Amino acid sequence: MDFTERYRVIQAKDSRFDGQFITAVRSTGIYCRPSCPARTPKPENVTFYATSAAAHEAGYRACKRCLPEAVPGTPAWNLRNDLASRAMRLIGDGVVEREGVPGLAGRLGYSSRHLTRVLHEELGAGPLALSRAHRAQTARTLLTSTDLPVADIAFAAGFASIRQFNDTISDVFELTPVQIRARGSRRLSAPGALSLSLPFRAPFDAAGVFGWLGPRAVAGVEVATTDSYSRTLQLPGGPVRFTVRFDGRVLRLDAQLTHLGDLPVLTSRVRRLFDLDADPVAVDSALSSDPALAPRVAAIPGIRLPGAIDAEEMLFRAIIGQQITVAAARTQLNRLAAACSTKLEPAGDSPELARLFPTAAQIAATGRDVLVGPRAKIDTVMRVANALASGELSLSLGDDPADQHARLTAIAGIGDWTAGYVGMRVLGNPDVFLSGDVAVRTGARRLGLPGEPRPLTAYAAGLAPWRSYLCLHLWRAAGLPAAPALPASPAELQASIPQEIP
């Protein structure tokens, strides 16, 4: 958007744009979210920034009234695939805290100097300032929503010392940590446990995400219901158990962490899993402009693209699920997890979450003895497991989409569908269209759209850059109990489609 369009947004105080840009006011020296209830400043006093870090670097302080840090993330980081957006995805995953700026730059394939220059040019702040803003946002959330001691919050948010924490909070918010805490509504929690709400843009099809995760839940690793999802996960500081629940209004994350410093990483990955930083209004508006899709969009507003909680895990899930049903893939993954994964100490409140999803090294060591089915597929799984375990192959949410696709399809046994599906889930790429997917074509026919790959691809081109969400609607339209994430054979698909579309 240009200046005029953004100014109209702040005049309307439109909360749909919160997190998509920052409004800085020269006359007051503060920066706000677009929906700030304060009086709209004069145009000549306004400067717009892409991030709160850029506004802070320019000398502004966060508004105490609208709390611009307490908003969903920027959807542009998934929509764009340039260096700046890839860096922002990795910064959100805590790479700077763990590996420093050189580690971030190395993952992206550039020098630290070049990366810093690009981020300054594109976003108005370098990687350290962007990471600092992310830590401040995490700290504010913990101060206002938990009863953790302030010292624990400092380290949970990724700060290296209490002094650095205090200085940053005072610098960004012009409030002390104690003053910020007094403004919040804290929840009491057990030692080592955290509970906080996750902001999102409405509308939000939470039932669709829970409905997606349920049929794919791996025994011992995940448990899903119609309004909750629990699982185990290995993070840099150790294993974690977490649960996400939706009560119709608030999406809440409850977590039991081994190391408090893993909280920003966990929050980032859960947000990606539930696609919480999406712009549903933009997606729905674009798709509903097509008469054939408009009824589907009206019936399922705010559809979300389930992301990946772990990139390597997602690749194994995709390969194992090739050309079989979701149920058959789940059976294979259950066998793999039971035989290869790390067992966890029992947890009184989650006894069913007893193991971690197997690592690439564990699958490489014993996977061949566990997996059943076509030898070619088993060979592909083992080939990928060995490549990941040795470091020959790497996969992350900061990958360039074209490069990731090329690296995956260069591996024997991985085709365009698998690479595209991994890009959709791991990178959150909103513009992947799987025209060869049987269920996608079935859903298209049910809506009166072309049912063959070539004309269907031509039709979908007009709905860029939201074709991943188009796939989700077509999967739903196929009429299965839960939209299939994996391609089924025509015979299997036909046998499972009910006579009436729900």
Backbone torsions as a table, in degrees:
resi	resn	phi	psi	omega
1	MET	NA	148.5	175.9
2	ASP	-88.5	-178.5	-176.5
3	PHE	-58.7	-45.5	-177.0
4	THR	-61.2	-43.4	-179.5
5	GLU	-65.0	-41.0	178.7
6	ARG	-67.6	-37.6	179.6
7	TYR	-65.3	-37.1	176.1
8	ARG	-62.8	-36.0	178.7
9	VAL	-62.9	-44.4	-178.2
10	ILE	-74.2	-26.2	173.2
11	GLN	-65.6	-38.8	179.8
12	ALA	-81.6	-9.1	-177.9
13	LYS	51.7	49.6	-173.0
14	ASP	-83.5	110.0	-176.3
15	SER	-69.5	-15.0	178.8
16	ARG	-62.4	-21.6	-176.7
17	PHE	-99.6	3.0	176.3
18	ASP	-59.5	130.5	-178.6
19	GLY	91.2	-12.2	-178.5
20	GLN	-90.7	-22.9	170.9
21	PHE	-161.2	168.4	-177.4
22	ILE	-118.7	137.8	177.2
23	THR	-103.6	117.5	177.5
24	ALA	-106.4	136.3	-175.1
25	VAL	-115.6	114.1	-175.8
26	ARG	-65.2	-34.2	-175.5
27	SER	-71.1	-22.6	-180.0
28	THR	-111.7	-19.1	-178.4
29	GLY	75.4	19.8	179.8
30	ILE	-119.8	162.8	172.8
31	TYR	-122.2	148.9	-171.8
32	CYS	-134.6	164.8	167.7
33	ARG	-78.1	159.7	-178.3
34	PRO	-58.3	-29.6	-175.7
35	SER	-93.1	14.9	-178.6
36	CYS	-51.9	129.9	-176.6
37	PRO	-73.8	-6.4	180.0
38	ALA	-66.0	164.6	179.7
39	ARG	-59.3	135.7	-178.4
40	THR	-63.7	126.1	-179.5
41	PRO	-71.2	162.2	176.9
42	LYS	-67.7	145.9	-178.0
43	PRO	-54.6	-37.6	-176.8
44	GLU	-68.6	-14.6	179.0
45	ASN	-98.4	2.5	-171.9
46	VAL	-106.1	136.7	168.3
47	THR	-129.5	135.4	179.3
48	PHE	-101.7	139.5	178.3
49	TYR	-127.0	154.2	-179.8
50	ALA	-74.8	-30.2	-176.0
51	THR	-138.8	158.6	175.1
52	SER	-66.8	-30.7	178.1
53	ALA	-61.2	-40.4	179.5
54	ALA	-66.0	-40.7	177.7
55	ALA	-63.4	-40.3	179.9
56	HIS	-67.3	-40.2	177.9
57	GLU	-62.2	-28.7	179.3
58	ALA	-83.2	0.8	174.6
59	GLY	102.5	8.3	-179.4
60	TYR	-93.2	160.5	178.2
61	ARG	-120.9	153.8	-176.6
62	ALA	-68.5	139.0	177.5
63	CYS	-66.2	132.4	179.6
64	LYS	-81.5	-10.8	-177.1
65	ARG	-92.2	-46.5	-175.3
66	CYS	-98.7	-10.2	178.1
67	LEU	48.8	71.3	-174.5
68	PRO	-63.3	-13.9	178.0
69	GLU	-79.3	-18.4	-173.8
70	ALA	-92.9	54.9	-177.4
71	VAL	-132.2	162.3	173.4
72	PRO	-61.3	163.1	-179.1
73	GLY	-74.5	-179.5	-176.3
74	THR	-86.1	119.5	180.0
75	PRO	-66.1	-19.6	-177.9
76	ALA	-62.8	-24.6	-177.5
77	TRP	-67.1	-24.7	173.2
78	ASN	-91.1	-34.3	-178.1
79	LEU	-69.3	-38.4	176.9
80	ARG	-89.2	151.5	178.2
81	ASN	-126.8	23.9	179.5
82	ASP	-82.9	-179.8	-176.5
83	LEU	-60.8	-41.4	-177.8
84	ALA	-62.6	-44.2	-177.8
85	SER	-69.5	-38.2	177.8
86	ARG	-64.5	-39.6	177.5
87	ALA	-64.0	-40.5	-179.5
88	MET	-64.5	-35.7	177.3
89	ARG	-64.0	-41.6	-179.7
90	LEU	-73.3	-35.1	176.1
91	ILE	-62.6	-41.5	177.0
92	GLY	-62.7	-27.3	179.1
93	ASP	-86.9	5.7	173.4
94	GLY	83.8	18.6	-176.5
95	VAL	-65.4	-38.1	-178.8
96	VAL	-64.4	-41.0	178.8
97	GLU	-63.4	-36.9	-176.4
98	ARG	-85.8	-37.6	-169.6
99	GLU	-123.4	-4.4	-178.8
100	GLY	75.2	177.3	179.6
101	VAL	-63.9	-39.4	176.8
102	PRO	-59.5	-37.9	178.4
103	GLY	-66.6	-40.7	177.0
104	LEU	-62.0	-47.3	-179.2
105	ALA	-62.7	-41.3	179.3
106	GLY	-61.9	-40.0	177.9
107	ARG	-63.3	-32.2	-177.7
108	LEU	-89.9	-9.0	176.9
109	GLY	83.4	25.5	179.8
110	TYR	-133.4	167.7	175.1
111	SER	-77.1	157.9	178.0
112	SER	-60.2	-39.2	-178.2
113	ARG	-63.8	-45.3	-179.1
114	HIS	-66.0	-42.6	179.7
115	LEU	-61.0	-44.8	179.8
116	THR	-62.1	-41.3	179.7
117	ARG	-63.6	-44.4	-179.1
118	VAL	-63.9	-43.7	-179.1
119	LEU	-65.8	-37.9	176.2
120	HIS	-63.4	-42.5	-178.6
121	GLU	-68.3	-41.0	-174.8
122	GLU	-83.2	-40.2	-169.5
123	LEU	-119.6	-8.1	177.5
124	GLY	82.7	8.6	180.0
125	ALA	-155.7	151.1	179.0
126	GLY	-85.9	177.4	-176.0
127	PRO	-62.1	-35.7	179.3
128	LEU	-66.8	-42.2	179.1
129	ALA	-67.1	-38.6	178.5
130	LEU	-65.9	-40.6	177.3
131	SER	-66.9	-39.1	178.7
132	ARG	-61.6	-41.3	178.2
133	ALA	-64.4	-38.0	178.2
134	HIS	-64.7	-40.6	177.9
135	ARG	-65.3	-40.7	179.3
136	ALA	-63.0	-39.6	179.0
137	GLN	-64.3	-43.5	178.7
138	THR	-62.2	-43.4	-179.3
139	ALA	-62.9	-43.7	178.9
140	ARG	-60.3	-42.0	179.0
141	THR	-61.4	-43.7	-178.8
142	LEU	-69.1	-37.6	179.7
143	LEU	-64.6	-37.5	-174.6
144	THR	-91.0	-15.1	-172.7
145	SER	-123.1	-4.0	179.7
146	THR	-131.6	167.4	176.2
147	ASP	-104.8	20.5	178.2
148	LEU	-60.3	143.8	172.5
149	PRO	-58.3	147.6	-177.1
150	VAL	-57.8	-38.5	179.3
151	ALA	-62.2	-40.7	178.7
152	ASP	-65.8	-37.3	179.1
153	ILE	-63.5	-39.4	-179.8
154	ALA	-56.1	-46.3	-177.3
155	PHE	-79.7	-31.8	176.7
156	ALA	-63.4	-33.6	-179.8
157	ALA	-80.9	-7.0	176.2
158	GLY	100.2	9.0	178.9
159	PHE	-78.4	147.8	-176.6
160	ALA	-82.7	-19.6	-178.9
161	SER	-155.1	161.7	177.2
162	ILE	-63.8	-39.7	-178.8
163	ARG	-62.9	-44.6	178.4
164	GLN	-61.4	-39.8	178.0
165	PHE	-61.5	-51.3	-178.7
166	ASN	-61.3	-43.4	-179.2
167	ASP	-63.5	-42.6	-178.1
168	THR	-66.9	-45.6	-179.5
169	ILE	-61.3	-43.9	179.3
170	SER	-65.2	-38.8	-177.8
171	ASP	-68.9	-42.3	-175.4
172	VAL	-79.1	-44.4	-171.4
173	PHE	-105.5	-9.8	-173.7
174	GLU	53.9	35.6	175.7
175	LEU	-140.6	152.2	173.7
176	THR	-81.3	161.3	175.8
177	PRO	-55.0	-38.6	179.7
178	VAL	-65.0	-39.5	178.6
179	GLN	-66.3	-39.0	177.4
180	ILE	-64.9	-43.1	179.8
181	ARG	-60.4	-37.6	-178.4
182	ALA	-65.1	-22.6	-178.9
183	ARG	-85.8	-10.1	-174.3
184	GLY	-95.6	-175.8	177.5
185	SER	-129.1	93.8	-171.3
186	ARG	-81.7	155.8	175.4
187	ARG	-116.6	135.7	176.3
188	LEU	-73.8	141.2	-179.0
189	SER	-142.0	160.5	179.2
190	ALA	-70.9	158.1	178.3
191	PRO	-55.5	130.6	179.3
192	GLY	82.9	-6.9	-178.6
193	ALA	-101.8	149.3	179.2
194	LEU	-132.4	147.1	176.5
195	SER	-141.5	123.4	179.5
196	LEU	-150.3	155.6	179.9
197	SER	-88.7	152.3	-177.8
198	LEU	-116.0	112.2	-178.9
199	PRO	-69.0	151.1	177.6
200	PHE	-153.3	165.9	176.8
201	ARG	-94.4	133.8	176.5
202	ALA	-82.3	152.9	-1.8
203	PRO	-77.1	161.2	-175.0
204	PHE	-136.6	112.3	179.7
205	ASP	-84.2	69.4	-178.8
206	ALA	-62.2	-39.4	-179.1
207	ALA	-59.7	-34.3	179.1
208	GLY	-66.0	-40.7	179.4
209	VAL	-68.3	-46.7	177.9
210	PHE	-62.0	-37.8	177.8
211	GLY	-66.6	-29.3	176.1
212	TRP	-72.3	-45.9	-173.7
213	LEU	-71.2	-32.3	-175.7
214	GLY	-56.5	-55.2	-177.7
215	PRO	-66.5	-13.1	-177.6
216	ARG	-105.9	3.6	-176.0
217	ALA	-67.8	128.9	-179.6
218	VAL	-87.9	127.9	-176.7
219	ALA	-58.1	133.1	-179.9
220	GLY	86.9	-19.0	-178.7
221	VAL	-107.8	-37.7	-174.1
222	GLU	-136.9	151.2	171.1
223	VAL	-140.8	128.9	-178.7
224	ALA	-131.3	141.4	173.1
225	THR	-124.0	-171.7	-179.3
226	THR	-69.9	-17.7	-179.3
227	ASP	-139.2	17.9	177.8
228	SER	-152.2	158.2	177.8
229	TYR	-146.8	126.8	179.6
230	SER	-126.5	148.8	175.5
231	ARG	-166.0	171.5	172.1
232	THR	-102.8	158.5	-179.5
233	LEU	-159.8	137.9	174.9
234	GLN	-88.6	119.8	176.9
235	LEU	-113.8	170.2	-176.5
236	PRO	-52.6	-35.4	-177.8
237	GLY	-90.3	-3.1	-179.4
238	GLY	136.1	-179.9	-178.5
239	PRO	-71.5	153.3	178.7
240	VAL	-136.8	146.2	167.9
241	ARG	-112.7	136.2	179.0
242	PHE	-144.8	158.4	176.3
243	THR	-135.1	136.5	174.0
244	VAL	-114.3	127.5	-179.7
245	ARG	-127.6	147.8	177.4
246	PHE	-127.0	125.7	-177.9
247	ASP	-103.4	15.6	-177.6
248	GLY	95.9	-13.1	-179.2
249	ARG	-135.7	-45.7	-175.9
250	VAL	-117.8	134.7	172.7
251	LEU	-99.1	119.6	-173.1
252	ARG	-118.3	137.4	176.7
253	LEU	-107.7	122.5	173.2
254	ASP	-114.0	127.2	-174.3
255	ALA	-137.4	145.9	172.6
256	GLN	-116.9	107.2	-173.0
257	LEU	-101.4	146.2	169.9
258	THR	-75.3	-39.2	-178.0
259	HIS	-132.9	123.5	-176.4
260	LEU	-59.9	-27.3	-179.7
261	GLY	-65.8	-11.4	178.5
262	ASP	-83.3	-4.9	-175.5
263	LEU	-59.3	-47.1	179.5
264	PRO	-59.7	-37.2	178.8
265	VAL	-65.3	-46.6	179.7
266	LEU	-60.7	-46.5	-178.8
267	THR	-60.3	-43.2	179.0
268	SER	-60.6	-43.6	-177.2
269	ARG	-71.7	-36.7	176.7
270	VAL	-66.3	-38.6	177.0
271	ARG	-61.3	-39.6	178.9
272	ARG	-70.9	-37.9	179.1
273	LEU	-59.6	-40.4	-178.2
274	PHE	-97.2	4.8	177.6
275	ASP	54.6	46.8	-172.5
276	LEU	-77.6	-15.1	-179.5
277	ASP	-96.3	8.4	179.7
278	ALA	-68.1	161.2	173.8
279	ASP	-107.5	85.8	-173.2
280	PRO	-64.1	-29.7	-179.9
281	VAL	-65.7	-42.4	178.7
282	ALA	-65.4	-42.8	179.8
283	VAL	-63.0	-51.6	-177.0
284	ASP	-63.3	-38.7	-179.8
285	SER	-62.9	-43.3	-178.6
286	ALA	-67.1	-45.3	-176.7
287	LEU	-72.4	-36.6	-178.2
288	SER	-74.5	-8.4	175.3
289	SER	-68.5	-17.0	175.9
290	ASP	-90.9	122.9	-176.1
291	PRO	-57.4	-32.7	-178.9
292	ALA	-70.2	-27.7	-177.6
293	LEU	-96.5	-20.6	-173.0
294	ALA	-53.5	-44.0	179.1
295	PRO	-64.1	-35.7	179.4
296	ARG	-67.4	-41.8	179.7
297	VAL	-66.4	-39.6	178.7
298	ALA	-65.0	-33.5	-179.7
299	ALA	-77.4	-28.2	-178.2
300	ILE	-130.2	71.2	179.8
301	PRO	-71.6	145.8	176.1
302	GLY	71.3	32.0	178.4
303	ILE	-59.2	142.2	-176.4
304	ARG	-120.3	150.8	179.3
305	LEU	-95.5	103.6	-179.8
306	PRO	-58.4	128.5	-179.2
307	GLY	-90.7	-163.7	-179.6
308	ALA	-114.8	131.1	177.8
309	ILE	-77.7	-22.5	178.0
310	ASP	-151.2	128.7	-172.9
311	ALA	-65.3	-46.8	-178.5
312	GLU	-65.4	-41.3	177.0
313	GLU	-57.4	-42.6	-178.1
314	MET	-63.0	-36.9	179.2
315	LEU	-64.6	-43.8	178.0
316	PHE	-63.6	-42.0	178.8
317	ARG	-59.9	-42.7	-178.0
318	ALA	-66.2	-44.1	-178.9
319	ILE	-65.6	-47.4	-178.3
320	ILE	-62.8	-32.0	-178.1
321	GLY	-85.1	1.1	-178.9
322	GLN	-62.7	129.5	171.7
323	GLN	62.4	20.6	173.6
324	ILE	-134.3	168.0	-179.0
325	THR	-73.7	165.6	177.1
326	VAL	-59.9	-42.5	-179.1
327	ALA	-63.2	-41.6	179.5
328	ALA	-66.8	-38.4	177.6
329	ALA	-64.4	-40.8	179.0
330	ARG	-62.8	-39.2	177.9
331	THR	-60.5	-43.7	178.6
332	GLN	-63.9	-43.1	-179.3
333	LEU	-67.9	-35.2	175.6
334	ASN	-61.4	-44.0	178.6
335	ARG	-61.8	-43.6	-178.0
336	LEU	-64.5	-44.8	-179.3
337	ALA	-65.4	-41.0	-178.2
338	ALA	-65.6	-32.5	-174.4
339	ALA	-94.2	-29.3	-169.0
340	CYS	-112.6	-18.0	-167.0
341	SER	-85.7	169.0	177.5
342	THR	-84.2	128.2	177.0
343	LYS	-81.8	147.0	179.9
344	LEU	-109.9	158.1	174.2
345	GLU	-64.3	140.6	-178.5
346	PRO	-58.4	144.3	175.7
347	ALA	-115.7	129.5	-174.5
348	GLY	-58.2	-37.3	-176.5
349	ASP	-91.1	-10.2	-179.7
350	SER	-141.7	62.5	-177.0
351	PRO	-64.4	-24.2	-178.6
352	GLU	-75.0	-17.6	177.8
353	LEU	-91.4	87.2	-166.9
354	ALA	-113.8	-1.8	-177.3
355	ARG	-154.9	163.8	176.0
356	LEU	-96.3	155.6	172.7
357	PHE	-63.7	139.7	-176.3
358	PRO	-58.9	143.0	174.6
359	THR	-80.7	167.0	177.1
360	ALA	-59.8	-40.0	179.9
361	ALA	-64.3	-39.9	179.2
362	GLN	-67.2	-40.2	177.8
363	ILE	-67.3	-39.7	178.7
364	ALA	-62.3	-33.7	-176.5
365	ALA	-76.3	-41.7	-171.3
366	THR	-132.3	0.3	-174.6
367	GLY	-61.9	-36.2	-177.4
368	ARG	-62.8	-30.7	179.8
369	ASP	-77.8	-12.7	-173.5
370	VAL	-104.3	-43.3	-173.7
371	LEU	-70.6	145.5	175.5
372	VAL	-126.1	162.1	-179.8
373	GLY	119.2	-164.4	-177.8
374	PRO	-56.7	135.0	-178.4
375	ARG	-62.3	-35.1	-178.3
376	ALA	-61.6	-40.2	-179.9
377	LYS	-68.7	-42.9	178.2
378	ILE	-60.6	-40.7	177.9
379	ASP	-61.0	-39.0	179.3
380	THR	-65.1	-44.6	178.4
381	VAL	-58.7	-45.6	-177.9
382	MET	-68.9	-37.6	178.7
383	ARG	-61.4	-45.0	179.9
384	VAL	-67.8	-41.8	179.9
385	ALA	-60.3	-44.8	179.1
386	ASN	-65.8	-39.1	-179.6
387	ALA	-67.2	-40.8	178.1
388	LEU	-68.6	-42.4	-178.0
389	ALA	-65.6	-33.7	-178.3
390	SER	-85.6	-13.1	-176.8
391	GLY	90.4	-0.6	178.5
392	GLU	-64.3	-33.5	177.5
393	LEU	-120.7	136.6	175.1
394	SER	-130.2	153.8	-176.9
395	LEU	-146.5	130.2	179.1
396	SER	-154.4	166.1	180.0
397	LEU	-73.9	-5.6	176.6
398	GLY	-96.2	7.0	-178.9
399	ASP	-68.2	150.4	168.6
400	ASP	-73.4	129.3	-175.0
401	PRO	-56.1	-45.9	-178.5
402	ALA	-65.9	-41.2	179.4
403	ASP	-65.9	-43.0	178.9
404	GLN	-62.3	-43.6	179.3
405	HIS	-60.4	-43.6	-178.9
406	ALA	-65.9	-41.5	-179.9
407	ARG	-65.4	-38.0	-178.9
408	LEU	-72.8	-43.8	-178.0
409	THR	-72.5	-13.3	174.9
410	ALA	-74.5	-13.6	178.8
411	ILE	-87.3	126.9	179.9
412	ALA	-57.7	129.8	178.8
413	GLY	99.8	-7.6	177.6
414	ILE	-113.1	118.9	-179.2
415	GLY	-106.9	-169.6	-176.5
416	ASP	-62.7	-38.7	-178.3
417	TRP	-61.6	-50.0	-177.1
418	THR	-63.0	-45.5	-179.7
419	ALA	-63.8	-40.3	178.4
420	GLY	-66.1	-41.2	179.6
421	TYR	-65.5	-39.8	177.1
422	VAL	-64.0	-41.8	177.3
423	GLY	-61.7	-39.5	178.3
424	MET	-61.4	-45.5	-173.8
425	ARG	-84.9	-43.2	-175.2
426	VAL	-77.3	-45.7	-176.8
427	LEU	-88.8	-9.1	-174.1
428	GLY	65.5	26.6	-175.9
429	ASN	-64.8	115.6	-175.5
430	PRO	-79.1	-2.9	-170.8
431	ASP	-125.1	41.7	173.7
432	VAL	-99.4	131.7	176.7
433	PHE	-124.9	119.1	-175.6
434	LEU	-97.3	75.4	-174.2
435	SER	-67.6	-21.3	179.1
436	GLY	-84.5	-5.4	-178.5
437	ASP	-71.0	128.3	-176.4
438	VAL	-60.7	-44.0	-178.1
439	ALA	-68.2	-36.1	175.9
440	VAL	-60.0	-44.4	-179.1
441	ARG	-68.4	-37.0	177.8
442	THR	-63.8	-45.5	178.4
443	GLY	-61.7	-38.2	179.0
444	ALA	-62.8	-44.1	179.5
445	ARG	-62.1	-39.9	-179.1
446	ARG	-64.4	-23.7	178.5
447	LEU	-97.4	5.9	179.3
448	GLY	80.5	19.5	179.5
449	LEU	-97.8	166.8	178.1
450	PRO	-57.8	140.8	-176.7
451	GLY	-105.0	-2.0	179.1
452	GLU	-105.0	149.2	-171.6
453	PRO	-53.7	-47.2	-173.5
454	ARG	-66.4	-53.4	178.3
455	PRO	-66.5	-30.7	178.0
456	LEU	-67.7	-38.3	176.4
457	THR	-63.3	-41.8	178.8
458	ALA	-63.4	-41.1	178.1
459	TYR	-62.8	-46.5	-175.4
460	ALA	-65.4	-24.0	-177.9
461	ALA	-57.6	-30.5	-179.4
462	GLY	-74.2	-6.7	-179.0
463	LEU	-110.0	12.3	173.6
464	ALA	-64.3	146.6	5.6
465	PRO	-99.4	39.0	-174.7
466	TRP	-119.3	30.3	-172.9
467	ARG	-73.0	-21.2	173.2
468	SER	-64.3	-39.5	178.7
469	TYR	-70.9	-30.7	172.9
470	LEU	-61.4	-43.1	176.9
471	CYS	-57.3	-42.7	-179.3
472	LEU	-60.9	-43.4	179.0
473	HIS	-66.0	-38.1	179.9
474	LEU	-70.3	-36.7	174.5
475	TRP	-60.8	-44.1	178.1
476	ARG	-62.4	-42.0	-177.6
477	ALA	-66.8	-20.2	178.3
478	ALA	-62.4	-18.4	172.9
479	GLY	88.3	15.1	178.2
480	LEU	-80.6	157.5	178.1
481	PRO	-55.8	-38.1	174.4
482	ALA	-137.1	132.9	-175.7
483	ALA	-55.6	125.3	-175.3
484	PRO	-71.6	134.8	175.8
485	ALA	-91.2	-10.9	-172.8
486	LEU	-126.4	148.8	-177.9
487	PRO	-74.1	129.3	174.2
488	ALA	-98.8	160.1	174.1
489	SER	-69.7	156.0	-179.7
490	PRO	-55.9	-39.8	-178.6
491	ALA	-66.3	-43.0	-179.9
492	GLU	-66.0	-41.0	-178.9
493	LEU	-65.8	-45.0	-177.8
494	GLN	-62.6	-37.7	-179.0
495	ALA	-67.2	-24.7	-174.8
496	SER	-99.5	-6.0	-178.3
497	ILE	-84.3	124.0	178.7
498	PRO	-69.3	162.7	-178.9
499	GLN	-68.5	-32.9	-178.4
500	GLU	-113.0	135.4	178.0
501	ILE	-77.0	125.4	-179.8
502	PRO	-66.5	NA	NA
